[in-house]
Amino acid sequence: MSDAEVRTRTWTRFEYDRLVEAEILGPEDRIELLGGVMVVKEPQYSPHATAITLVHQALAAAVGPGWHVRVQTPVALDDESEPEPDVCVVPGDPRDYRDAHPERPVLLVEVALSRLRFDREHKGSLYARARIADYWIVNIPDRRLEVYRDPVPDAAALFGWRYSRLVTLGPDEQVSPVALPAAAITIGDLLP
């Protein structure tokens, strides 16, 4: 078979949601839709799961009323993407999202143990394309937090966008979400 004969099929968020509703895809499948492609999520090794819990606790304690911290739940980014970030912060209360997934999170957080490059390049470009102002990667191997901000167009990036600013912080440093500048979080509190 030549390369010209290889065909792939992309999926819309609407089609993906119908597969979930029909129970063709379920929670055990650990799939998320990224740029029209169904991607298997990173396995939940113990350090990864611990970091997700720590990020949730730190953000929930810092954000206050009017904000909701979600863990591994879908975000409706665009017509071809429904990622399930490890943690995200959205305005409002859980019941605000009873009928539809949030579309405008103010912060997305991925915890990376074995797929750091994927979270940087693939998800980073996807989140930048959606104009997510604040994207963090909890880098477990290097015990750092990578903070990505200021999305800009970039034809060389996978989804045509990238973040123009990256700050890498160590365990003793602090960070504040863009949308919540008064919320100071110590990086060590996010690390397993």
Secondary structure, 3 states (H helix, E strand, C coil): CCHHHCCCCCCCHHHHHHHHHCCCCCHHHCEEEECCEEEECCCCCHHHHHHHHHHHHHHHHHHCCCEEEEECCCCCCECCEECCCCEEEEECCHHHHCCCCCCCCCEEEEEECCCHHHHHHHHHHHHHHCCCCEEEEEECCCCEEEEEEEEEECCCCCCCEEEEEEEEECCCCEECCCCCCCCCEEHHHHCC
